[in-house]
């Protein structure tokens, strides 16, 4: 019976490797509107395991869970509708879903709406105003956008994936293990599509407008936290052999009150001091699309306190986090 559904029973079937029975149980309970089953099915459909990825079905399952009172499902549904995970991005519909969640006493949805109310946005979620850019260098072009973000928006970005922060790692093909990143010693996390709240997406639309790009060209935001002694050694942000190159980098400085942590362009003799709310935008490629060696940069070691920064890499063409091939 669908009413007898429990996540524990599904977990037991999976432990017994009876995947077909687990899937059948979840799908039956989901069809009956069982909240936790709807949410579980949505997570499976988003992850593509143990059943094939199906974004439209995932959003339908999230909607069922939200109707049944699942607070996280309601926020995820609004996020995926706004960023167009399964269709054309629909800001108006996403905002409607967020308001419906707030009406059901979803405290987080209410907080998001309060932040959105403080933003000057068009009906499509795009910014109505932008700060005047400060050009720091012409070629490669380096621009600072002072106070692009408010303190509340900086905090929202930082908290969007703070629970996922972990030491930066890379895969070592020699040992088939994850090892400490040789260049970046910060803690990092990614704000994936399901965590792109409408507040995050309004910020990303602002970044797109400020850089003259389409919001669909951006990779998911990477959240970085640097503790004393941590740094990002000199590097280029371009990807060797990529057919959809990272043409621009946007650094969103989320806080102040720390020592060190300047962004250094070593070949240009430029050090940029991180100021909370500022954005730093620079080009990574030459006019012919090849990586520009002059954009080599580093995040200098933090001497005291903690530095929080969010990075948005912008590609030459639209980029899908669901299909990274």
PyMOL commands that set and color helices and strands:
alter all, ss='L'
color gray80, all
select helices_A, chain A and resi 2-4+7-15+19-31+35-47+55-67+71-82+91-103+107-117+151-159+162-164+193-195+198-211+215-217+293-295
alter helices_A, ss='H'
color red, helices_A
select strands_A, chain A and resi 133-137+142-145+166-167+169-172+177-180+187-191+221-226+232-235+246-253+259-260+263-265+270-272+279-283+297-299+302-304+307-315
alter strands_A, ss='S'
color yellow, strands_A
deselect
rebuild
show_as cartoon
